[in-house]
Amino acid sequence: MLLTMFTHHRSWSSPAPFLGLRTSPSISSALQDVTAEPVLAGPRAGGSIPMAAPAAGRGLLAPGLHPKVDLHLLRQLPPPPVFPAAPKTELVLGSPGPGDGLLLSAGDKWSRHRRMLTPAFHFNILKPYMKIFNDSVNIMHAKWQLLASEGSARLDMFEHISLMTLDSLQKCVFSFDSHCQEKPSEYIAAILELSALVAKRHQQFFLYIDFLYYLTHDGQRFRRACRLVHDFTDAVIQERRRTLPSQGVDDFLQAKAKSKTLDFIDVLLLSKDEDGKKLSDEDIRAEADTFMFEGHDTTASGLSWVLYHLAKHPEYQERCRQEVQELLKDREPKEIEWDDLAQLPFLTMCIKESLRLHPPVPAISRCCTQDIVLPDGRVIPKGVICHISVLGTHHNPAVWPDPEVYDPFRFDPENIKERSPLAFIPFSAGPRNCIGQTFAMAEMKVVLALTLLRFRVLPDHTEPRRKPELVLRAEGGLWLRVEPLS
């Protein structure tokens, strides 16, 4: 495999015929640089960089194509039967990781699971989660109040918000409260460890090979953490399976209606495909673990960066705060409800502009299962893996004037009209877009609204630098100061 990779790499090392860049990065640096600062020069320099791709032997690094090109890529690159995901996802996240969930599955299995999971993200299912979001952020804010008892507190946003999002997810997925924001949780610690290990492995190309990885200390830690996470999920599924036969489906749903919450496991257990077939326990575990693994740090990244931008722009922070205060002025307790989400237009604009500048998933990958003809007639050959930089696309000056400037008014309804929908893709696009984006946006709005209602967020003396990982972080954490407003 390695010989094939480097053979193809040499054959692609001449000046690039695709879009003309006279560069050919190494495999490991290319996979890293798709999320790093230098890739932002790509859109200005002319487009894409041919590169070696571990799974297929060659690939295309697209650091920020025009949305018309992205539209072709994202719409025409279905999940392939041989390569269900690109190297940095399948090879790094594969068995025995989160499992063969929506993130990694392909073909008929992916299509079937996507259809069966879609009801889990219907607004009728999501509405009751608003109470969970409010409760989880209240716990985090109580901690902040104690830490800032002498005036203000300097906090790593990623650390605090990751725990809070995991707290919410565990309640939404399993109806389980581990109190992880207040005391250590073995399960939550395992999820966090898996995230850290995957990020570390992503930077070590030769450890993409399972045989080599599991000989290392990190590989052994990864296996132990996976076993713990899988065992927890299996236990919940088995307990819920035992409940269903004794109650019957109708009684089970009535009991759930009284509690007003149908969790993710419930929906998966009750789901049937067009032939009346249900998901296996292994499938349910894979989807639940994928949601936990992928859902916590992406949302934490989005929230951390928007708080950073609002700390740097107090005028926007104050306008958001006034919007929330006006919405909740005659209400006790001060909680955000489902119908409130549409009543926070400026706060939503601020979130979207932050997702443009700092997309939580800075790169996505697609594998061509057929030749793809681009609008100008050039062809991406079948079998090529395309690494599309969301970060680069969001910084393309041909689409986003002054792309490094934080300007929420880019997302004013009047300014959106003339822009391609493929210019803004924080949740990917096409058939494999993020199934949980409504869930994520709802949680971000609740957390940001209540945070600005209760705290003033101030910049730290150190300026964060983007950290090139699968999820966009900051080197050494993203530190801000919070100051209680009352």
C-alpha positions as CSV (number, residue, x, y, z in Angstrom):
1,M,0.0,0.0,0.0
2,L,2.8,2.4,1.0
3,L,4.6,1.7,-2.3
4,T,1.5,2.5,-4.3
5,M,0.9,5.7,-2.4
6,F,4.4,7.0,-3.0
7,T,4.4,5.9,-6.6
8,H,1.3,7.9,-7.2
9,H,2.7,10.8,-5.2
10,R,5.7,11.0,-7.5
11,S,3.5,10.9,-10.6
12,W,1.6,13.8,-9.3
13,S,4.6,15.9,-8.2
14,S,5.0,17.8,-11.5
15,P,3.2,21.2,-12.0
16,A,-0.4,20.5,-11.3
17,P,-2.5,20.1,-14.5
18,F,-5.8,20.6,-12.6
19,L,-5.6,24.1,-11.4
20,G,-1.9,25.0,-12.0
21,L,-0.4,25.3,-8.5
22,R,3.3,24.5,-8.6
23,T,3.3,22.6,-5.4
24,S,2.9,19.0,-4.2
25,P,2.7,18.6,-0.4
26,S,3.7,15.5,1.4
27,I,0.9,13.2,2.5
28,S,1.1,14.0,6.2
29,S,1.5,17.7,5.7
30,A,-1.3,17.9,3.2
31,L,-3.8,16.2,5.6
32,Q,-2.7,18.7,8.3
33,D,-2.5,21.8,6.1
34,V,-6.1,21.4,5.0
35,T,-6.9,22.9,8.4
36,A,-3.9,25.2,8.9
37,E,-3.2,28.8,8.2
38,P,-1.2,28.3,4.9
39,V,-4.2,26.7,3.2
40,L,-6.0,30.0,3.3
41,A,-3.7,31.2,0.6
42,G,-5.2,28.5,-1.7
43,P,-8.2,30.4,-2.9
44,R,-6.0,33.4,-3.7
45,A,-3.5,31.3,-5.6
46,G,-5.8,29.5,-7.9
47,G,-7.6,26.5,-6.3
48,S,-6.6,22.9,-5.8
49,I,-3.5,21.0,-5.0
50,P,-3.0,17.4,-6.3
51,M,-1.8,15.1,-3.5
52,A,-1.3,11.5,-2.4
53,A,-4.3,10.0,-0.5
54,P,-3.6,7.0,1.6
55,A,-6.7,5.0,0.8
56,A,-6.8,5.4,-3.0
57,G,-3.2,6.4,-3.9
58,R,-4.0,9.9,-5.2
59,G,-6.3,12.7,-4.2
60,L,-7.1,16.3,-4.6
61,L,-6.7,18.9,-1.9
62,A,-9.3,21.6,-2.6
63,P,-8.4,24.5,-0.2
64,G,-11.2,26.8,-1.2
65,L,-12.8,26.3,-4.6
66,H,-15.5,28.6,-5.9
67,P,-18.9,27.5,-4.7
68,K,-19.9,26.5,-8.2
69,V,-17.1,24.0,-8.2
70,D,-17.9,22.9,-4.7
71,L,-21.5,22.4,-5.8
72,H,-20.4,19.9,-8.4
73,L,-18.1,18.1,-5.9
74,L,-20.6,17.9,-3.1
75,R,-23.6,16.9,-5.2
76,Q,-21.8,14.4,-7.5
77,L,-19.6,12.6,-5.0
78,P,-21.8,9.9,-3.5
79,P,-20.4,7.6,-0.8
80,P,-18.4,5.0,-2.6
81,P,-18.7,1.2,-2.2
82,V,-15.0,0.6,-1.8
83,F,-13.9,3.7,0.1
84,P,-16.8,4.7,2.4
85,A,-14.8,7.6,3.9
86,A,-11.5,9.4,3.2
87,P,-8.3,8.3,4.9
88,K,-8.4,10.6,7.9
89,T,-11.9,9.5,8.8
90,E,-12.1,5.8,7.9
91,L,-8.5,4.9,8.8
92,V,-8.4,7.0,12.0
93,L,-12.0,6.5,13.2
94,G,-12.7,3.0,12.0
95,S,-13.1,-0.2,14.1
96,P,-13.0,-0.4,17.0
97,G,-13.8,3.3,17.3
98,P,-17.3,4.8,17.2
99,G,-18.3,2.1,14.8
100,D,-19.8,2.0,11.3
101,G,-22.3,4.8,11.9
102,L,-23.4,7.5,9.4
103,L,-20.0,9.1,9.5
104,L,-18.3,6.1,8.0
105,S,-20.9,3.8,6.4
106,A,-21.5,3.8,2.7
107,G,-23.9,2.6,-0.1
108,D,-27.2,1.0,0.8
109,K,-26.4,0.7,4.4
110,W,-25.7,4.4,4.7
111,S,-28.9,5.3,2.8
112,R,-31.0,3.0,4.9
113,H,-29.6,4.3,8.2
114,R,-29.9,7.9,7.1
115,R,-33.6,7.4,6.4
116,M,-34.2,5.6,9.7
117,L,-32.3,8.2,11.7
118,T,-33.9,11.3,10.2
119,P,-37.0,11.1,12.5
120,A,-34.7,11.4,15.5
121,F,-34.0,15.0,14.4
122,H,-37.6,16.0,13.7
123,F,-38.5,19.2,15.6
124,N,-41.1,17.3,17.7
125,I,-38.3,15.2,19.0
126,L,-35.9,18.1,19.5
127,K,-38.4,20.4,21.3
128,P,-38.2,18.7,24.7
129,Y,-34.4,18.8,24.5
130,M,-34.6,22.5,25.1
131,K,-35.1,21.9,28.8
132,I,-32.0,19.7,28.8
133,F,-29.9,22.4,27.1
134,N,-31.1,25.0,29.6
135,D,-30.4,22.8,32.6
136,S,-26.9,21.9,31.4
137,V,-25.8,25.4,30.7
138,N,-27.2,26.5,34.1
139,I,-24.9,24.0,35.8
140,M,-21.9,25.4,33.8
141,H,-22.9,28.9,34.7
142,A,-23.2,28.0,38.4
143,K,-19.5,26.9,38.2
144,W,-18.5,30.1,36.5
145,Q,-20.2,32.2,39.2
146,L,-18.2,30.4,41.8
147,L,-14.9,30.8,39.9
148,A,-15.6,34.5,39.3
149,S,-16.7,35.2,42.8
150,E,-13.9,37.8,43.2
151,G,-14.8,39.7,40.0
152,S,-13.8,37.7,36.9
153,A,-12.4,34.3,36.0
154,R,-10.0,33.2,33.2
155,L,-11.4,30.0,31.6
156,D,-10.5,27.6,28.8
157,M,-13.8,27.7,26.9
158,F,-13.1,24.3,25.2
159,E,-12.7,22.6,28.5
160,H,-15.8,23.9,30.1
161,I,-18.1,23.8,27.1
162,S,-17.0,20.3,26.0
163,L,-18.1,19.0,29.4
164,M,-21.4,20.9,29.1
165,T,-22.2,19.5,25.6
166,L,-21.3,16.0,26.8
167,D,-23.7,16.4,29.7
168,S,-26.5,17.4,27.3
169,L,-25.7,14.7,24.8
170,Q,-25.7,11.9,27.4
171,K,-29.2,13.1,28.6
172,C,-30.5,13.4,25.0
173,V,-29.1,10.2,23.7
174,F,-29.4,7.9,26.8
175,S,-31.7,9.8,29.2
176,F,-28.7,9.4,31.6
177,D,-27.4,12.0,34.0
178,S,-23.8,11.4,35.0
179,H,-23.4,14.8,36.7
180,C,-20.2,15.0,34.7
181,Q,-19.9,18.8,35.1
182,E,-19.8,18.4,38.9
183,K,-17.9,15.2,39.5
184,P,-15.7,12.8,37.4
185,S,-17.4,10.3,35.1
186,E,-15.6,7.3,33.7
187,Y,-17.7,7.2,30.6
188,I,-17.2,11.0,29.9
189,A,-13.5,10.7,30.5
190,A,-13.4,7.8,28.0
191,I,-15.1,10.0,25.3
192,L,-12.7,12.8,25.9
193,E,-9.8,10.5,25.8
194,L,-10.9,9.0,22.5
195,S,-11.2,12.5,21.0
196,A,-7.7,13.4,22.2
197,L,-6.2,10.1,20.9
198,V,-7.9,10.4,17.5
199,A,-6.6,14.0,17.1
200,K,-3.1,12.8,18.0
201,R,-3.3,9.9,15.6
202,H,-4.5,12.1,12.8
203,Q,-1.1,13.8,12.9
204,Q,0.9,10.6,12.8
205,F,0.5,9.2,9.3
206,F,2.2,5.8,9.8
207,L,-0.1,5.1,12.8
208,Y,-3.1,5.1,10.4
209,I,-2.3,1.4,10.1
210,D,-4.2,-0.5,12.9
211,F,-1.6,-3.2,13.3
212,L,1.1,-0.6,14.1
213,Y,-1.2,1.7,16.1
214,Y,-2.3,-1.1,18.5
215,L,1.3,-1.9,19.3
216,T,1.7,1.6,20.8
217,H,0.7,2.8,24.3
218,D,-1.8,5.2,22.7
219,G,-3.3,2.3,20.7
220,Q,-3.9,0.3,23.9
221,R,-5.4,3.3,25.6
222,F,-7.7,3.7,22.6
223,R,-8.9,0.1,22.8
224,R,-9.6,0.4,26.5
225,A,-11.6,3.6,26.1
226,C,-13.6,2.1,23.2
227,R,-14.5,-1.0,25.3
228,L,-15.7,1.3,28.1
229,V,-17.8,3.4,25.7
230,H,-19.2,0.4,23.9
231,D,-20.0,-1.5,27.1
232,F,-22.0,1.6,28.5
233,T,-24.0,1.9,25.3
234,D,-24.7,-1.9,25.1
235,A,-25.9,-1.9,28.7
236,V,-28.4,1.0,27.9
237,I,-29.7,-0.8,24.8
238,Q,-30.2,-4.1,26.6
239,E,-32.0,-2.4,29.5
240,R,-34.3,-0.6,27.0
241,R,-34.8,-3.9,25.1
242,R,-36.0,-5.6,28.3
243,T,-38.4,-2.7,29.0
244,L,-40.1,-2.8,25.6
245,P,-41.5,-6.4,25.7
246,S,-42.9,-6.0,29.2
247,Q,-44.6,-2.7,28.4
248,G,-45.4,-3.0,24.7
249,V,-44.7,-0.3,22.2
250,D,-47.9,1.7,23.0
251,D,-47.4,1.7,26.7
252,F,-43.8,2.5,26.3
253,L,-44.6,5.6,24.1
254,Q,-47.3,6.7,26.6
255,A,-44.8,6.5,29.5
256,K,-42.3,8.5,27.4
257,A,-45.0,11.1,26.5
258,K,-45.5,11.8,30.2
259,S,-41.8,12.5,30.6
260,K,-42.0,14.6,27.4
261,T,-38.7,13.2,26.1
262,L,-38.1,10.5,23.6
263,D,-34.3,10.0,23.6
264,F,-32.1,9.0,20.7
265,I,-31.9,5.3,21.8
266,D,-35.7,5.2,22.0
267,V,-36.1,6.5,18.4
268,L,-33.5,4.0,17.1
269,L,-35.1,1.1,18.9
270,L,-38.5,1.9,17.4
271,S,-37.3,2.7,13.9
272,K,-38.2,0.4,11.0
273,D,-37.2,0.6,7.3
274,E,-39.6,0.2,4.3
275,D,-39.5,-3.6,4.8
276,G,-40.4,-3.4,8.5
277,K,-36.9,-4.4,9.5
278,K,-35.3,-2.8,12.6
279,L,-31.8,-1.8,13.4
280,S,-29.6,-4.3,15.1
281,D,-28.1,-3.6,18.5
282,E,-24.7,-3.2,16.9
283,D,-26.1,-0.7,14.5
284,I,-27.8,1.3,17.3
285,R,-24.6,1.3,19.3
286,A,-22.6,2.6,16.3
287,E,-25.0,5.4,15.7
288,A,-25.3,6.4,19.4
289,D,-21.5,6.3,19.9
290,T,-21.0,8.3,16.7
291,F,-23.4,11.0,17.8
292,M,-21.7,11.2,21.2
293,F,-18.2,11.2,19.7
294,E,-18.9,13.7,16.9
295,G,-21.5,15.9,18.5
296,H,-19.8,17.2,21.6
297,D,-16.6,18.8,20.4
298,T,-18.0,20.2,17.2
299,T,-20.6,22.1,19.1
300,A,-18.0,23.1,21.8
301,S,-15.8,24.4,19.0
302,G,-18.5,26.5,17.5
303,L,-19.5,28.0,20.8
304,S,-16.0,28.6,22.0
305,W,-15.1,30.5,18.8
306,V,-18.3,32.6,18.8
307,L,-17.6,33.7,22.4
308,Y,-14.1,34.6,21.3
309,H,-15.4,36.8,18.5
310,L,-17.9,38.5,20.7
311,A,-15.3,39.1,23.3
312,K,-13.2,40.9,20.6
313,H,-16.3,42.8,19.4
314,P,-18.1,44.2,22.5
315,E,-20.5,46.2,20.3
316,Y,-21.9,43.0,18.8
317,Q,-21.9,41.3,22.2
318,E,-24.0,44.0,23.7
319,R,-26.4,44.0,20.8
320,C,-26.9,40.2,21.3
321,R,-27.4,40.7,25.0
322,Q,-30.0,43.4,24.4
323,E,-31.8,41.1,22.0
324,V,-31.9,38.3,24.7
325,Q,-32.9,40.7,27.4
326,E,-35.8,42.0,25.4
327,L,-37.0,38.5,24.6
328,L,-36.9,37.3,28.2
329,K,-37.8,40.6,30.0
330,D,-41.1,39.4,31.5
331,R,-40.2,35.8,32.0
332,E,-39.2,33.7,35.0
333,P,-37.3,31.5,35.0
334,K,-35.1,32.9,32.3
335,E,-35.0,30.0,29.9
336,I,-34.9,29.7,26.1
337,E,-37.8,27.8,24.6
338,W,-38.1,26.3,21.1
339,D,-40.2,29.2,19.7
340,D,-37.6,31.7,21.0
341,L,-35.0,30.3,18.6
342,A,-36.5,32.2,15.7
343,Q,-36.7,35.4,17.8
344,L,-32.9,35.8,18.0
345,P,-31.9,37.0,14.5
346,F,-28.8,39.0,15.4
347,L,-27.5,36.3,17.7
348,T,-28.0,33.8,14.9
349,M,-26.1,36.0,12.5
350,C,-23.2,36.2,15.0
351,I,-23.1,32.4,15.3
352,K,-23.1,31.9,11.5
353,E,-20.3,34.5,11.0
354,S,-18.2,32.7,13.6
355,L,-18.9,29.4,11.9
356,R,-17.7,30.9,8.6
357,L,-14.4,32.2,10.1
358,H,-13.9,29.1,12.3
359,P,-15.9,26.1,11.0
360,P,-15.8,23.3,13.6
361,V,-15.0,20.7,10.9
362,P,-12.5,22.5,8.8
363,A,-12.3,19.9,6.0
364,I,-14.6,17.3,4.5
365,S,-13.7,14.5,2.1
366,R,-15.5,12.8,-0.8
367,C,-14.4,9.9,-3.1
368,C,-15.3,10.0,-6.8
369,T,-17.1,6.8,-7.8
370,Q,-17.3,8.2,-11.3
371,D,-15.6,10.8,-13.4
372,I,-16.8,14.3,-12.3
373,V,-16.9,17.0,-15.0
374,L,-16.5,20.5,-13.6
375,P,-18.3,23.5,-15.1
376,D,-15.2,24.5,-17.1
377,G,-14.9,21.0,-18.7
378,R,-12.0,19.7,-16.6
379,V,-12.4,16.2,-15.1
380,I,-11.7,14.8,-11.7
381,P,-11.1,11.1,-12.4
382,K,-13.0,8.2,-10.8
383,G,-11.3,7.0,-7.6
384,V,-9.8,10.3,-6.6
385,I,-10.5,11.4,-3.0
386,C,-11.3,15.1,-2.8
387,H,-10.3,16.8,0.4
388,I,-12.4,20.0,0.4
389,S,-11.3,22.7,2.8
390,V,-14.4,24.3,4.4
391,L,-12.0,26.7,6.1
392,G,-10.5,27.7,2.7
393,T,-14.0,28.0,1.1
394,H,-15.1,30.3,3.9
395,H,-12.1,32.6,3.4
396,N,-12.4,32.8,-0.4
397,P,-12.1,36.6,-1.1
398,A,-13.9,36.2,-4.4
399,V,-17.0,35.3,-2.4
400,W,-16.3,36.9,1.0
401,P,-14.8,40.4,0.7
402,D,-12.3,41.0,3.5
403,P,-12.6,37.4,4.6
404,E,-10.6,37.7,7.9
405,V,-13.0,40.4,9.2
406,Y,-15.7,39.3,11.6
407,D,-18.9,40.9,10.2
408,P,-22.2,39.3,11.3
409,F,-24.1,41.5,8.7
410,R,-22.8,39.2,6.0
411,F,-25.8,37.0,7.2
412,D,-28.4,39.7,7.1
413,P,-31.2,38.2,4.9
414,E,-30.7,40.9,2.3
415,N,-27.0,40.0,1.9
416,I,-27.6,36.3,1.6
417,K,-29.8,36.5,-1.5
418,E,-27.1,36.9,-4.0
419,R,-24.7,34.3,-2.5
420,S,-24.4,30.7,-3.5
421,P,-25.7,28.3,-0.7
422,L,-22.4,26.5,-1.2
423,A,-20.4,29.5,-0.1
424,F,-21.2,28.6,3.5
425,I,-20.9,24.9,4.4
426,P,-20.1,24.5,8.2
427,F,-22.3,21.4,8.2
428,S,-21.1,20.2,4.9
429,A,-23.7,19.9,2.0
430,G,-25.3,17.5,-0.3
431,P,-26.7,14.1,0.8
432,R,-24.0,13.5,3.4
433,N,-24.5,16.8,5.2
434,C,-24.7,16.9,9.0
435,I,-27.9,15.2,10.1
436,G,-27.6,16.9,13.5
437,Q,-27.3,20.5,12.4
438,T,-30.7,21.6,13.7
439,F,-29.8,20.0,17.1
440,A,-26.5,21.8,17.1
441,M,-27.8,25.2,16.1
442,A,-30.5,25.0,18.8
443,E,-28.0,24.1,21.5
444,M,-25.6,26.9,20.4
445,K,-28.4,29.5,20.5
446,V,-29.5,28.4,24.0
447,V,-26.0,28.4,25.4
448,L,-24.9,31.7,23.8
449,A,-28.1,33.5,24.7
450,L,-28.0,32.5,28.4
451,T,-24.3,33.1,28.6
452,L,-24.5,36.7,27.4
453,L,-27.6,37.3,29.6
454,R,-25.5,36.4,32.7
455,F,-21.9,37.2,31.9
456,R,-19.7,39.7,30.1
457,V,-17.1,37.9,28.0
458,L,-13.7,39.6,27.8
459,P,-10.7,38.7,25.6
460,D,-7.6,37.2,27.2
461,H,-4.1,38.7,26.8
462,T,-3.1,35.8,24.6
463,E,-4.4,35.6,21.0
464,P,-5.4,32.0,20.1
465,R,-4.0,30.3,17.1
466,R,-5.9,27.7,15.0
467,K,-4.9,24.2,15.8
468,P,-5.0,21.8,12.8
469,E,-7.0,18.8,13.9
470,L,-10.1,17.0,12.8
471,V,-12.1,19.5,14.8
472,L,-10.9,23.1,14.8
473,R,-9.4,24.0,18.2
474,A,-6.9,26.5,19.5
475,E,-3.4,25.8,20.5
476,G,-3.2,25.5,24.3
477,G,-6.9,26.1,24.6
478,L,-9.1,29.1,23.9
479,W,-8.9,31.3,27.0
480,L,-11.4,34.1,27.8
481,R,-12.4,36.0,30.9
482,V,-16.0,36.0,32.1
483,E,-17.5,38.6,34.4
484,P,-20.9,38.1,36.1
485,L,-23.4,40.8,35.3
486,S,-25.3,40.5,38.6
